[in-house]
Amino acid sequence: MASYDVLGNILVAKFPDGMKVAEKRRKAERLLREKKSVRTVVEKIGKFSGRLRTQKTKWLAGEKTKEVLLTENGCSFRLNVDTCYFSPRLSTERERIAKKVRRGERVLVLFGGVAPFAVVVAKAGRAAEVVSVELGREASKYALENVKRNKLSGKLGIVQGDVRRMVSGLRGKWDRVVMARPRLSDSFLDVGLSVVRKGGVVHWYGFGHESEKKEMVAGLLEEAGKLRKKVTVSGVRVAGRLGPGMFRYRVDLKVS
Ligand SMILES: C[S@@+](CC[C@H](N)C(=O)[O-])C[C@H]1O[C@@H](n2cnc3c(N)ncnc32)[C@H](O)[C@@H]1O
């Protein structure tokens, strides 16, 4: 067994290449017996890919469902493992962001998925307003359900569509913009910087090897300069480990 993630009732397992199906099934049945909250075991059969960052999974054992119900940071989320991006490994990061929010802030979450960042921030109770923008229709459908599940109607808004097109329709500037970007080449920095207020913060997420960290930050500053935005880097943090030497970084950009 190489690795797995538990998403509430579903365990997503990744097996070494070449393992026989019968052996995978045996291991899946064992996991089902061992992990009391798990009712279904599926195999991850591809990386998160495409603009919607979806993964493909194959049922192996337990109840035949792809629908997850999970609890994270005291909030509850429903989603489909095949049609929506969700990583339980970002749970601490979501808590860190929620703790940064001060009373009365307007918080905009771009690339919101099923709204885990937005729900955790809104549930913390200090933000005056939270909006989450997500391209995928399925993820947005679940995001709406998650708003209701967590009793945040009227406090958290869900906007479905491309961030490049949708942010211009939003009212006013934002104190904090969370950009949990997909792992694609577009930095989308221009989008975040166009809606953050002066004195506000953009939490920009990027991926790379530790040897590329400096270059990544320098690239962001250069891009901000070209957009004629005054930006200082107030922090660069590891927000997740993706492999040997490879990390998901959060770059905090303060706009003046
Ligand atoms: C890495 S996932 C992050 C999702 C979520 N923030 C989370 O932590 O679970 C990136 C998300 O961005 C969405 N996405 C990709 N391109 C987009 C775009 N141009 N506008 C809005 N959302 C987009 C994908 O559908 C995906 O749900």
The ligand as an SDF file (V2000), in Angstrom:
LIG
                    3D

 27 29  0  0  0  0  0  0  0  0999 V2000
   -6.7050   23.4610   -6.5040 C   0  0  0  0  0  0  0  0  0  0  0  0
   -8.4710   23.5420   -6.6360 S   0  0  0  0  0  0  0  0  0  0  0  0
   -8.8340   24.3950   -5.1220 C   0  0  0  0  0  0  0  0  0  0  0  0
  -10.2600   24.2200   -4.6850 C   0  0  0  0  0  0  0  0  0  0  0  0
  -10.5510   24.7180   -3.2630 C   0  0  0  0  0  0  0  0  0  0  0  0
  -10.0570   26.0430   -3.0200 N   0  0  0  0  0  0  0  0  0  0  0  0
  -10.0680   23.7380   -2.2280 C   0  0  0  0  0  0  0  0  0  0  0  0
   -9.1510   24.0650   -1.4700 O   0  0  0  0  0  0  0  0  0  0  0  0
  -10.6070   22.6440   -2.1770 O   0  0  0  0  0  0  0  0  0  0  0  0
   -8.6990   24.7410   -7.8690 C   0  0  0  0  0  0  0  0  0  0  0  0
  -10.1480   25.0220   -8.2340 C   0  0  0  0  0  0  0  0  0  0  0  0
  -10.1640   26.1070   -9.1750 O   0  0  0  0  0  0  0  0  0  0  0  0
  -11.1900   25.8870  -10.1220 C   0  0  0  0  0  0  0  0  0  0  0  0
  -10.8520   26.6950  -11.3010 N   0  0  0  0  0  0  0  0  0  0  0  0
   -9.9210   26.4480  -12.2500 C   0  0  0  0  0  0  0  0  0  0  0  0
   -9.8470   27.4690  -13.1280 N   0  0  0  0  0  0  0  0  0  0  0  0
  -10.7510   28.3900  -12.7210 C   0  0  0  0  0  0  0  0  0  0  0  0
  -11.1490   29.6560  -13.2010 C   0  0  0  0  0  0  0  0  0  0  0  0
  -10.5870   30.1880  -14.2930 N   0  0  0  0  0  0  0  0  0  0  0  0
  -12.0970   30.3440  -12.5260 N   0  0  0  0  0  0  0  0  0  0  0  0
  -12.6860   29.8080  -11.4080 C   0  0  0  0  0  0  0  0  0  0  0  0
  -12.3450   28.6060  -10.8990 N   0  0  0  0  0  0  0  0  0  0  0  0
  -11.3990   27.8950  -11.5450 C   0  0  0  0  0  0  0  0  0  0  0  0
  -11.1910   24.3870  -10.3350 C   0  0  0  0  0  0  0  0  0  0  0  0
  -12.4350   23.9320  -10.8300 O   0  0  0  0  0  0  0  0  0  0  0  0
  -10.8940   23.8790   -8.9100 C   0  0  0  0  0  0  0  0  0  0  0  0
  -12.0730   23.6170   -8.1950 O   0  0  0  0  0  0  0  0  0  0  0  0
  1  2  1  0
  2  3  1  0
  2 10  1  0
  3  4  1  0
  4  5  1  0
  5  6  1  0
  5  7  1  0
  7  8  2  0
  7  9  1  0
 10 11  1  0
 11 12  1  0
 11 26  1  0
 12 13  1  0
 13 14  1  0
 13 24  1  0
 14 15  1  0
 14 23  1  0
 15 16  2  0
 16 17  1  0
 17 18  1  0
 17 23  2  0
 18 19  1  0
 18 20  2  0
 20 21  1  0
 21 22  2  0
 22 23  1  0
 24 25  1  0
 24 26  1  0
 26 27  1  0
M  CHG  2   2   1   9  -1
M  END
$$$$
